[in-house]
Amino acid sequence: MKPTTEHGYVLASGTQVRKEDFGLLFYTMKGPRLYFLSSGSVLDTTFFQGKCTPDEWITNNAKGKATLKRVRDQIKNSLEHLRDKGVIVEC
């Protein structure tokens, strides 16, 4: 099932996220497992409060090349993979 872009994301139960130089590091108690999201400074941990969509977040918070369609698509693809793995959930 392909999600629409009209949703935000929150962390799944038992998941924590931490900002790193490369982007974000997720730790989930299921496993335990680590997941990396190479987003640079485009995403921040506060994105996962579910208050805005990825497009809204990038438009409001990212600088420079992050506004390119390619970068937006890469971030949204990565978020979908994290959702599919149960690390984050749509809200």
C-alpha positions as CSV (number, residue, x, y, z in Angstrom):
1,M,0.0,0.0,0.0
2,K,1.5,3.3,-1.1
3,P,1.0,6.1,1.4
4,T,-0.2,9.6,0.5
5,T,2.0,12.6,1.3
6,E,-0.8,14.1,3.4
7,H,0.4,12.7,6.8
8,G,3.0,13.2,9.4
9,Y,5.0,10.6,11.4
10,V,5.5,9.8,15.1
11,L,7.9,7.3,16.6
12,A,6.5,3.8,17.2
13,S,6.2,2.5,20.7
14,G,9.6,1.5,22.1
15,T,11.6,3.7,19.5
16,Q,14.0,6.5,20.3
17,V,15.7,8.9,17.8
18,R,18.9,10.9,18.2
19,K,20.4,13.6,16.0
20,E,23.8,12.7,14.6
21,D,26.1,14.5,12.1
22,F,24.9,12.3,9.2
23,G,21.3,12.7,10.1
24,L,19.2,10.6,12.5
25,L,19.8,7.4,14.5
26,F,16.8,5.3,15.5
27,Y,16.9,2.7,18.2
28,T,14.0,0.3,18.6
29,M,13.4,-2.1,21.5
30,K,12.0,-4.6,19.0
31,G,15.1,-6.6,18.3
32,P,16.9,-4.4,19.5
33,R,17.9,-2.7,16.2
34,L,19.5,0.5,15.0
35,Y,18.4,2.3,11.9
36,F,20.2,5.2,10.2
37,L,18.5,8.0,8.2
38,S,21.1,9.9,6.2
39,S,19.2,13.2,6.1
40,G,21.9,15.6,7.1
41,S,20.4,18.7,8.6
42,V,17.1,18.3,6.6
43,L,15.3,16.5,9.4
44,D,15.4,17.0,13.2
45,T,14.0,14.8,16.0
46,T,11.1,17.2,16.5
47,F,9.8,16.3,13.0
48,F,8.5,13.1,14.7
49,Q,5.9,14.9,16.7
50,G,3.6,14.4,13.8
51,K,2.6,18.0,13.4
52,C,3.4,18.3,9.7
53,T,4.0,16.3,6.5
54,P,7.5,15.7,5.1
55,D,6.9,18.3,2.4
56,E,5.7,20.9,4.9
57,W,8.7,20.2,7.2
58,I,11.3,20.5,4.3
59,T,9.7,23.7,3.0
60,N,9.7,25.3,6.4
61,N,13.0,24.1,7.9
62,A,15.4,23.0,5.2
63,K,18.0,25.2,3.6
64,G,19.5,25.2,0.1
65,K,19.6,21.9,-1.9
66,A,17.1,20.2,0.4
67,T,14.3,21.9,-1.4
68,L,15.2,20.0,-4.6
69,K,12.6,17.4,-5.6
70,R,15.3,14.7,-5.6
71,V,16.2,15.3,-2.0
72,R,12.5,15.5,-1.0
73,D,11.9,12.2,-2.7
74,Q,14.9,10.5,-1.0
75,I,13.7,11.7,2.4
76,K,10.1,10.5,1.8
77,N,11.3,7.1,0.5
78,S,13.5,6.7,3.6
79,L,10.6,7.6,5.9
80,E,8.4,5.0,4.1
81,H,11.1,2.3,4.7
82,L,11.2,3.2,8.4
83,R,7.4,3.0,8.5
84,D,7.4,-0.4,6.8
85,K,9.9,-1.7,9.4
86,G,7.7,-0.4,12.2
87,V,10.1,2.2,13.5
88,I,7.7,5.1,12.8
89,V,4.0,5.3,12.2
90,E,1.8,7.6,10.2
91,C,-0.5,9.9,12.1
